[in-house]
Amino acid sequence: MSLCFFGNRPRLNIYICVGVFVLFTSGCSVAEPVAKATPGEQKQLNIAEPAKEAADTGAKIPIEPNGPAFTVRAFYHLLREKKFREAIFLTDLKPAIESLNDTELKEFAVDFESIAGQVPAQLEINGEIVTGDVATVTVNLPRQEGAEKEIQPIKLKRENDVWVIISADNAAGKKIRQEGKNYFYKLRIETHQDEAREMLDSISKAEVAYALKNGAAYTDMDTLVGSGYLPADVRSSDSTGYNFELTLQDKNRYTATATPAVYGKTGKLSFLLYLDTKGRSHVTGKDTGGQPLRK
């Protein structure tokens, strides 16, 4: 992926690379699609006003109207304003968003939760290189929440006289065009499943850390969260898409499960964390139709 704009996990954040664009916000204002707009109309609808509003946002170079840097500035301004449909229309992810209606788009609300607040109010654009119909714009941004800013290159291409931000390689771009709106649905499931497995791994590490300080005894979920060993969102499926359950068999044995909150929508695989006879942890996954995976 060529455009990462705040690291690789927005929350348990779901990836904040534009190419893995699960970054919506609850209660966001969703604009009507402009899929049928001409290139000129698209410029007017998606770029001109946001760029005008964001004109004084820390750019270190002259910004030419409707140029690559102009598009990048408009993109980040739209993200900050929580206008996600318009923002994505400025990228090669447009085929994945243009056929989503407002109700469908709002289904991704939690997945996009924290992005808008992470976009700096002062966007420092410090370079633009144009070679024919391709361009690179450099922007000073943090790679992850709370990190120091660093220069990051953003690739663009010119299509029908409109500059489009490149978020995916050729293979991923082809997949986006083929799957359309299903791209986001499949991506959400894949991402939630990856993070469910990671959360179980975190539970395993948390139990080890706790046991080292408490006489080799394991503990329950509430204690791990309350002691700061686990994030609080392990208790809710709102942002993770999964329900997690930790069961103590005795002070030296436990199991943990991760089950899709809504089977087929937030995930398909169920996961089980268990200890083998030597006390080593293992995570296994299987499609159980939305039921908890048991050993």
N, C-alpha and C positions, 0 to 999 in steps of 0.2 A: 504494500500500500504506500502511496506516495504522499498522502496528506494526513499526518497525525497532528492534532492540535491540542492536546493536553494529555499526553501520556496514553497508556493503553488500558486503563480501567476507570471509567467515570464514577463508578460507585462500587460497591461491588459494582459499580457504575456502568457496566457494560461498555465495551470498547469505545474510546473516544477518537479513534481514527475515523475520518470521514468515510473511508471505505468500509468501515463496519459501523454505519451511521445509526446506532441506536441511541439517540440523544434527545428525546422529547421531554416536555415538561408538563406537569399536571395543570389543568386549567388554562392551557395556553390558548391564545387567540389564533385560530386557524383560518387562513385566507382561502378563498375559492381558487380552484386550479386555473392556470392560465395556459393550459396545454395547447390550445388552439391559437394562441397569440402568434403574430408574425415576429421575426427577429427584432424588428424595430419596436413593436409593442412590448416585447419582453424586456427590452432595455428600459423602456419607459416605466413599466410596472415593477420590475425587480431591482433595477440598479439606480436609476436617476435620483429618486427621492431618498432612499437610504444613504446614498453616497453624499447627497447634499446635506442631509442631517448630520452625517458623520464627518463632515469636511475638516473639522478641527480636532482630529483625534491622534495627533502625534506623528504623522508621517514625516519622514526625513528627506523625502524626494518629492519633486513635482508629480502630481497625479493627473494624468491625461484623462479627460472624459471618455468613458467607455473602453478604456484600455485595461490591460491585465490587472494592474494594481488597483484600479477603480473597482473592478469586479471583486477582488479579494476584500477590499475595504467594505463594500456593500454586503458581502457574504457574512463577515463577522459582525457587522452592525445588525443584520437581520437575526443572527443567532442571539445576540445580546437582547434584542427586542422580543425574543421568543416567537418570531415569525418563521417557523421551521419549514413550512412548505415553500415559501419564497426563497429561503436560503438554499434549500436542496435543489431548487430549480436552477441555481447557478452552478451546479456541479453535474458530473456525468451520472449521478444517481437519479436524475430526473425520471427515467422510465420506471423506477421503483416507487415513485411518490405520486406521479401525475394521475394514476387511476385510483388512488385511495380517496374515498370520500371522507368527510369530516369525522363521522362516527368511527370509521376504521382508523383514521389517524390518531384519534384520541385514545384508542386502545393501547397505544405505545407511550402514553403519558408518563408513567413512572419510569420507564426505561430512559427517557430523555431528561430526567429530573434536574440534574445539577449543572447542565452545560451552560445555560444562559449566564448564570452568575460567575462563571469562570472566564468569560471573555473580558479582557481588560477594557476599561473605559477609554484608555488612551492606547490605541493600536499603533505600534511603531513599525511602519513599513519603511525599510531602509534600502531596498534595491529592486530593480526590474530589468530583466534581460529578455529581449524579444528577438527571435530568429524565425522569420517567416510566420508560420501559423502556430508556432509553439512559443511558450514564454515561461520564465521562472521569476516569481516574486518572493523576496525574502522578508520575513516578518519576525519580530522579536516576541516570542511567546514561551510560556512555561510548558514543558513536556508533560508535566503532571501537576495536579492541584497542590499548591503551596511551594512548588519548586521555583528556583531562580529562572528568569527568562533567558532564552538563548535563541540565536538566529536559526530559523527553520525555513527551508525552501518549499514553496508551493508551486506545483506545475499546473499550467493551463494550456488549452488548445483552442484555436479559433474555428468555430463551426457556424456557417451561414452568417459570418460577420459578427458573431457574438463570442466573447471569451468565456470558456467553460472551465471550471476547476476540475482537474483530474484527480479522482480519488482511488481508482482501481487500475490494475494492470489489464492487459488485453483479455486474458482469460476471465478475470472477474467481471470486466466490462461486458463481455459477451453473455455471461451468466445473468447479469443484471437486466440486460435487454430481453433475454429469453423468459425470465421468470416474472418480470414486471413487479407488481405489488407483492407477489408471493415471496420475493427476495427478502423483504423485511421480516415476514412471518417466519421463514425458515431460519433466518439469521438470529432472530430472537431466541428460538428454541435451541439452536446450537450454542449460543452464548450462555444462556441460562444453564444448560447442561455442563458446559465447561466450568462455570463458576460454582455449580453445585458440587462438583468433584473437588474443586479447590477449597470450598468451605469445609468439606469433610476432612480434607488434609489439614486445614487449619484447626479443626476440632482435635485431631490426633496430636498435633504439636502443642496445642493448649493443654491437653490432658497431661502430656509429658512434662511440660513446664510447671504445671500446678503440682504434680506428684513429686517432683524434685524438691519442692519446698514444703511438702506436707506428708512426710513419712511414706512416700511411694504410694499414696492412696489417690485414686481418681475421684472425680466429683461430678456434680450435675451441671446442666446447661446454665441455670441461673447463676450459680457460683462462678462459673467461668466468665460469664458476661459481666457480672458485678465486680469481679476482680480485675477486669480489663484484659483478659486473655482472648476474648472473642468480641467481635463487633455486635452491637445491639440488634442489627437487622437479621441476625441468625434466628431471631424469635418470630420474624414476620416474613410472609411471602411477597409483600408489596413490592419490594425492589429486587428480590432474588428470584421470584417465580417458583420457588420451592418451599416446601414445609420440611423443617429439620427436626428430628427427634433424637434425643440422647437417652439411652437406657443403661443405668448402672445395674450390673448383675451382682456384683459385690465390690469391695473397695479396690480390687485388682483386675476387674473385668468390666467391660462396657461394650455396647454397640451403638452405632448412630446410623440413621437413615435420612435420605433426602428424596422426597416424593414430589412430583409436579403438582403445583397448586391447581392447575387446570390442565388435565392431560390433553396433549395434542395442540395446546395453545401456548403454555409457558414452558413446556418440556414434554418429552416422551419417555426418556429413560428414568428409571428409579435406581438409586444408589444405596449401597450398604458399606459401612465402615465396620470392620471387625478385627479382633486380635487373634493371631494364630497361637498355637500351643507354646511358642517361645515368647509371646507377648509383643510380637511385631504387628504393626497395623497394616491393613490392606483395604483398598477400596475397589469394589466391583459394581458394575452397572448392567441393567437388563430392562427391556421393555416389558413391563408387567401389566400394561393397560391402565396405569395410574395407581396401582396398589403399592404399598411399601414393600421393598425387597427384603426378604428374610433369608437367613442362612439355613 
